[in-house]
Amino acid sequence: MELKGIDPKDQQEFLGIIDETLHYHVLDVILTHLPKEHHETFLNRFHKTPHDPELLSYIQNLTVVDIEKAITERVQEVKKNTLSAINRTKKK
């Protein structure tokens, strides 16, 4: 991903921050909706195999909300806020 108008040296730093921010928010959504008694099991599974597609099924079976929708909504919110912050920075 290229961030137009931003120094190439700063782009990698921005992308790392964006990645960390999304990671934090997605985990927050999951842990907010996942019953506490399943947190440790989920986190252990996630730590061992973070890209395992079965993790989503595991979460879906244990939550009462549409977890994919909740994650998508949070990601869209973070995306909007991040782009807004980048645009404010570029204007300065």
N, C-alpha and C positions, 0 to 999 in steps of 0.2 A: 504494500500500500504506500502510495506517495502522498505526502501532505504538502500540497502546493503552497508556495509562498513561505515555507518554513525551511530554515537552514538544514541541509542534509544531516549535519552532525546532531541536530536536535530531534530529527525525525525518529531515530532509533529509541531515544529516551522517551519520547511521546508514546510510541507504539508499545513500549514496555509498560509504561504507566497505564495505558488503556487496557492492555491485556490483564494486568494485575487487578485493575478496577472491575472489569467484567467478571473475572474469576471470583472476586470477593462477593459481588452482588448476586451471582448465580448461586453460590453456596449459601448465601444468606436466605434467598428465596426457598431453597430446598430445605434447609434446616428449620426455617420458620414453619413450614407446613408438614414436615416429617415428624411424627411423634418422637419425643425425646428418647424413648427406650430403643429406638432404631438408629440414633445418631452414630453411636460407636461402630456398629456394623457397617453402616453406609460409608463412614469416613475411612474405615479399614479397607473396604472394597474399592473405594475411590482412589485411595493412596496406592494400592497394588496395581489397579488397572483403570486409570482415569478415562480411557477411550472405549471402555467396554459398553456396547450398546444395551446390554442387559441391565445396566445401572438405571436407565430411565424406566424400564419396566418395573424394576424393584421399587423405585420411588412412586411410580404411578399406582402400584398395588397397595401402598401404605398411606397414601394421602387422599383427602376427601375433595381437594380442589383439582382443577385441570392444571397440573404442574407445568406442562409444556406452555400453556397459555400464560401462566404466571411468570415463567422465566422469560418468555418472549416480550411480555409487557415491560418487565424490568429492564431487559436489554435495550429496548427501544427508548426507554426513559434515559438510561445512561448514555446511549448514543446521542440523543438530542442535547443533553446537558454538556457532553464532551465537545460536540461540534460547536455549540454556543461558546464555550470557554475558549476553544481554539480561535474562533472568529474574533472574539474580543481581544485576544492576545495579538493576533495579526494586525488589528487596527491601531494598536499602540505603536 
